[in-house]
Amino acid sequence: MKSPVVYSDESGLGEQYIVYGAIYVPSEHLSAVEKELEDYCQNNGFGGRELSWKKCSKREGRRYAEFAELFWDLASRFNIEFRSMVVDTHLNPLKHEGSGATTEELGFYRYYYLFLTRSTMFAAPGAKKIRLHVADLEDQYQYRTEILSKTVSGKLKELLPGSFEVADIDRSSPRDSRVHQLADVLTGAVSYRLNGRSSHKERICAAVEEQLGQRLDEDVLPNVHPFNIWGFAAKGQDRWTRGSTGRA
């Protein structure tokens, strides 16, 4: 991808596992992908409504599962990617003064920065420009978006080829984009499996796992496409999953 558009979200704040997730879409295919997702929503009772993991009711599990499954068809035709990173906060607390994360909020964005830069290396190694849509959060610190933008852009200039120009970041609401809503649902499914929940949303999680061919509490090697789960492990730590396909 030369100029990907990225829709990113998170799930699991306050739980053991925090999941950062993002969908990468080649800019030239964004309109087509949005249209196909919107067509599904219009034809399945979601016209004018936002889909999100938290809002899925008991009556909507099947339709949400079908919405999530659309990812694989779109990936095969439009080269979209889903990348996610999981942080076990029991092993790697958000507040970690040794790394400069003197508050949980700073730690949260430290991992966000790591996720976005590393994911872009694998999803769009030839990128010249990227446009990042990060789900809006109520920050305590008013300049967080500006700092995130500068740090991500600066690191990508180091990691990607010399032709890389700029990373633009905005804080948008997932209700403004069906792709962003799909990122929300897929990220929620990973968090659901890892944090041991049990509810009517199991149907969505199971549908994603069937398409993926593995459980969502197993991470994979970084070069696996188009759906990737990266279990963050600090230096010296074991992999976080049981039965990880990325285990050395």
ChimeraX attribute file (.defattr): number of C-alpha atoms within 10 A of each C-alpha:
attribute: neighborCount
match mode: 1-to-1
recipient: residues
	/A:1	20
	/A:2	15
	/A:3	19
	/A:4	25
	/A:5	22
	/A:6	25
	/A:7	26
	/A:8	29
	/A:9	27
	/A:10	22
	/A:11	23
	/A:12	19
	/A:13	12
	/A:14	8
	/A:15	14
	/A:16	19
	/A:17	25
	/A:18	24
	/A:19	28
	/A:20	28
	/A:21	30
	/A:22	29
	/A:23	29
	/A:24	29
	/A:25	28
	/A:26	21
	/A:27	17
	/A:28	14
	/A:29	15
	/A:30	16
	/A:31	11
	/A:32	13
	/A:33	21
	/A:34	14
	/A:35	13
	/A:36	15
	/A:37	20
	/A:38	18
	/A:39	13
	/A:40	16
	/A:41	20
	/A:42	13
	/A:43	9
	/A:44	14
	/A:45	11
	/A:46	15
	/A:47	13
	/A:48	10
	/A:49	10
	/A:50	15
	/A:51	22
	/A:52	19
	/A:53	20
	/A:54	11
	/A:55	10
	/A:56	17
	/A:57	11
	/A:58	10
	/A:59	9
	/A:60	16
	/A:61	17
	/A:62	15
	/A:63	18
	/A:64	24
	/A:65	20
	/A:66	16
	/A:67	21
	/A:68	23
	/A:69	20
	/A:70	16
	/A:71	24
	/A:72	19
	/A:73	11
	/A:74	17
	/A:75	18
	/A:76	11
	/A:77	10
	/A:78	16
	/A:79	17
	/A:80	26
	/A:81	24
	/A:82	26
	/A:83	28
	/A:84	26
	/A:85	26
	/A:86	28
	/A:87	23
	/A:88	18
	/A:89	15
	/A:90	10
	/A:91	13
	/A:92	16
	/A:93	14
	/A:94	22
	/A:95	18
	/A:96	14
	/A:97	12
	/A:98	7
	/A:99	9
	/A:100	11
	/A:101	18
	/A:102	13
	/A:103	12
	/A:104	14
	/A:105	15
	/A:106	18
	/A:107	20
	/A:108	18
	/A:109	17
	/A:110	18
	/A:111	18
	/A:112	21
	/A:113	19
	/A:114	15
	/A:115	22
	/A:116	24
	/A:117	19
	/A:118	18
	/A:119	23
	/A:120	22
	/A:121	15
	/A:122	16
	/A:123	25
	/A:124	20
	/A:125	17
	/A:126	18
	/A:127	22
	/A:128	20
	/A:129	21
	/A:130	26
	/A:131	18
	/A:132	23
	/A:133	22
	/A:134	22
	/A:135	18
	/A:136	14
	/A:137	11
	/A:138	6
	/A:139	10
	/A:140	8
	/A:141	9
	/A:142	9
	/A:143	9
	/A:144	14
	/A:145	17
	/A:146	12
	/A:147	13
	/A:148	18
	/A:149	17
	/A:150	16
	/A:151	16
	/A:152	22
	/A:153	21
	/A:154	15
	/A:155	15
	/A:156	26
	/A:157	17
	/A:158	10
	/A:159	14
	/A:160	18
	/A:161	13
	/A:162	11
	/A:163	11
	/A:164	20
	/A:165	15
	/A:166	18
	/A:167	20
	/A:168	15
	/A:169	19
	/A:170	15
	/A:171	13
	/A:172	17
	/A:173	15
	/A:174	23
	/A:175	15
	/A:176	10
	/A:177	18
	/A:178	21
	/A:179	26
	/A:180	25
	/A:181	26
	/A:182	27
	/A:183	30
	/A:184	27
	/A:185	27
	/A:186	30
	/A:187	29
	/A:188	25
	/A:189	25
	/A:190	28
	/A:191	27
	/A:192	24
	/A:193	19
	/A:194	22
	/A:195	14
	/A:196	10
	/A:197	11
	/A:198	9
	/A:199	8
	/A:200	15
	/A:201	22
	/A:202	16
	/A:203	17
	/A:204	26
	/A:205	24
	/A:206	17
	/A:207	19
	/A:208	24
	/A:209	18
	/A:210	11
	/A:211	14
	/A:212	15
	/A:213	9
	/A:214	15
	/A:215	18
	/A:216	21
	/A:217	22
	/A:218	21
	/A:219	25
	/A:220	20
	/A:221	15
	/A:222	17
	/A:223	9
	/A:224	13
	/A:225	17
	/A:226	18
	/A:227	18
	/A:228	23
	/A:229	25
	/A:230	23
	/A:231	24
	/A:232	20
	/A:233	15
	/A:234	11
	/A:235	6
	/A:236	6
	/A:237	10
	/A:238	11
	/A:239	18
	/A:240	19
	/A:241	16
	/A:242	11
	/A:243	12
	/A:244	17
	/A:245	12
	/A:246	16
	/A:247	14
	/A:248	7
